[in-house]
Amino acid sequence: MVGLRSYFQKRTPGEVTPAFLIVGLGNPGRQYRENRHNIGFLLMDSLSKQLITQFSRLQSKALVCKTHYHDHQIILAKPQTFMNLSGQAVTSLVNFYKISHNQLMVAYDDVDLPFGSLRIRPSGGSAGHNGMNSIIEKFGTQEFPRLRMGVGRPPGRMDAAAYVLQDFNKAETVELQFLLNRAVEAVLLFISDGLQAAMNRYNSPE
């Protein structure tokens, strides 16, 4: 991936620019760190590294870090509630930072997409994802952008809930960084050029 340090631009004093809130969903705790369900957290870690910042602050039941990219303030967040209560942290952060819904992006795992695929959408239902269920319920709307990252279907008759709480297997781990790199690029393009540009470039074929 091309380095991004040269793209950073500091705001001039008094300049007001729209802020973006980028949220990755997951479960807190060491035992969940490498789970498929925590790919949202893994993306936030990749984004923070690429944007040369660190998660060092707990706010509104989430780990957050703030930086700037293309004149926009960027807030990255990893809710520290469990997945099914993600809406508490996300709604609180949206209200605190006065984020418009079109400048929020929520990233999460999707078992209905093949492993390694990305799907960016401006709105939509939860498709049974507990974290998205919580956010939609708290917001009272489905109208906010989301980045779905494919983790593939569970094998055989394995329950999907059990599957996503397993770690990525060895073959997936090899490809995971490529997926995360593409997802980082997609989020940054969403911030700099808009949702449609990110959809056009990074959405996997239907």
C-alpha positions in Angstrom: 0.0 0.0 0.0 1.3 3.5 -0.8 2.4 5.4 2.3 -0.1 8.1 3.4 2.1 10.4 5.5 2.4 12.8 2.7 -1.4 13.1 2.4 -2.0 14.5 5.9 -3.0 18.1 6.0 -3.5 20.1 9.2 -6.4 22.4 9.5 -5.7 26.1 9.7 -6.8 27.7 13.0 -10.5 28.3 13.3 -11.3 26.2 10.2 -14.3 24.0 10.6 -14.4 20.8 8.5 -16.8 17.8 8.8 -15.7 15.0 11.0 -15.9 11.3 10.1 -16.6 8.5 12.6 -15.3 5.1 11.5 -16.4 2.2 13.8 -15.2 -1.3 13.7 -17.3 -3.9 15.5 -16.0 -6.7 17.7 -15.9 -8.2 21.2 -13.5 -6.9 23.8 -11.1 -9.3 25.5 -8.0 -11.3 24.6 -9.9 -14.4 23.9 -11.8 -12.8 21.0 -8.9 -10.8 19.5 -8.3 -13.0 16.4 -12.0 -14.2 15.9 -13.7 -13.7 12.6 -16.3 -11.7 14.5 -13.5 -9.2 15.4 -12.5 -8.3 11.9 -13.9 -4.8 12.5 -11.5 -4.3 15.4 -8.6 -5.6 13.2 -9.5 -3.1 10.5 -9.4 -0.3 13.1 -6.0 -1.4 14.2 -4.8 -1.3 10.6 -6.3 2.1 10.0 -4.8 3.5 13.2 -1.4 2.2 12.1 -1.7 3.7 8.6 -2.9 7.0 10.0 0.0 7.1 12.5 -2.1 7.2 15.6 -3.0 4.9 18.5 -6.0 3.9 20.6 -5.2 5.4 24.0 -8.5 6.8 25.2 -11.8 5.3 26.5 -14.8 7.4 25.7 -18.5 6.6 25.5 -17.8 2.9 26.2 -15.4 2.7 23.2 -11.7 2.9 22.6 -11.1 5.9 20.4 -8.3 7.7 18.6 -8.5 10.9 16.6 -6.4 12.2 13.7 -6.8 14.2 10.5 -6.9 13.1 6.9 -7.6 15.3 3.9 -8.6 18.2 6.2 -11.2 16.1 8.0 -11.1 15.1 11.6 -11.2 11.3 11.8 -12.4 9.5 14.9 -11.8 5.7 14.9 -13.7 3.7 17.5 -13.8 0.1 18.8 -16.9 -0.3 21.1 -16.0 -2.0 24.4 -19.4 -3.3 25.1 -20.0 -6.7 23.7 -21.2 -7.0 20.2 -24.9 -7.0 20.9 -24.7 -3.7 22.7 -22.6 -1.8 20.1 -25.3 0.7 19.5 -24.7 2.3 23.0 -21.2 3.4 22.1 -21.9 4.3 18.5 -24.9 6.5 19.3 -23.1 8.2 22.1 -20.1 9.0 19.9 -22.3 10.2 17.0 -24.1 12.6 19.4 -21.0 13.8 21.1 -19.1 14.6 17.9 -22.2 15.7 16.0 -21.6 13.3 13.2 -24.1 13.2 10.3 -25.2 9.7 9.4 -23.6 10.0 6.0 -20.2 10.6 7.6 -20.4 7.5 9.7 -19.1 4.2 8.5 -19.5 0.9 10.4 -17.3 -2.0 9.5 -18.1 -5.6 10.4 -17.9 -9.3 9.5 -20.4 -10.9 7.1 -20.9 -14.6 6.7 -23.0 -14.1 3.6 -20.0 -12.8 1.6 -17.1 -15.0 0.5 -13.9 -14.6 2.5 -11.8 -11.7 1.2 -14.7 -9.8 -0.4 -15.8 -6.3 0.5 -19.2 -4.7 0.1 -19.9 -1.0 0.8 -23.5 0.1 1.0 -25.2 3.5 2.0 -27.9 1.8 4.0 -29.6 -1.5 4.7 -30.7 -4.0 7.3 -28.6 -6.0 9.7 -29.0 -9.4 8.1 -29.0 -10.8 11.6 -25.7 -9.3 12.7 -26.1 -8.5 16.4 -23.9 -5.4 16.4 -25.7 -3.9 13.5 -29.1 -4.8 15.1 -28.1 -2.8 18.1 -26.9 0.2 16.1 -30.0 0.3 14.0 -32.3 -0.1 17.0 -30.5 2.8 18.9 -30.4 5.1 15.8 -34.0 4.3 14.7 -32.8 4.2 11.1 -30.8 2.0 8.7 -29.6 5.0 6.7 -25.9 5.1 7.4 -22.9 3.7 5.4 -21.4 0.3 6.2 -18.5 -1.8 5.1 -19.2 -5.5 5.1 -16.1 -7.7 5.1 -16.6 -11.3 4.0 -15.6 -14.1 6.3 -17.3 -16.9 4.4 -19.9 -19.4 5.3 -19.4 -21.9 8.1 -18.6 -25.4 7.0 -21.2 -28.2 6.9 -23.9 -27.6 9.5 -21.8 -25.5 11.9 -23.8 -22.8 13.5 -22.9 -19.3 12.2 -22.7 -17.9 15.7 -20.1 -20.5 16.7 -18.2 -20.1 13.4 -17.6 -16.3 13.8 -16.3 -16.8 17.3 -13.5 -19.0 16.0 -10.1 -17.6 14.9 -9.2 -17.3 11.3 -7.7 -20.5 10.0 -4.1 -20.7 8.6 -5.1 -20.3 5.0 -7.3 -17.3 5.8 -4.6 -15.7 8.0 -2.3 -15.6 4.9 -5.0 -13.6 2.9 -6.3 -11.5 5.8 -3.8 -8.7 5.6 -4.6 -8.2 1.9 -8.2 -7.9 2.8 -7.5 -5.5 5.6 -5.3 -3.4 3.3 -8.0 -3.1 0.7 -10.5 -2.2 3.4 -8.2 0.5 4.7 -8.0 2.0 1.2 -11.7 1.8 0.8 -12.4 3.7 4.1 -9.8 6.4 3.2 -11.3 6.8 -0.3 -14.8 7.1 1.3 -13.4 10.0 3.4 -11.5 11.8 0.6 -13.7 11.2 -2.4 -17.1 10.0 -1.1 -19.2 6.9 -0.7 -19.9 6.4 -4.4 -16.2 6.5 -5.3 -15.4 3.9 -2.7 -18.3 1.6 -3.8 -17.2 1.9 -7.5 -13.6 0.9 -6.7 -13.8 -1.6 -3.9 -17.1 -3.4 -4.0 -16.6 -7.1 -4.9 -18.8 -8.4 -7.8 -22.4 -9.4 -6.9 
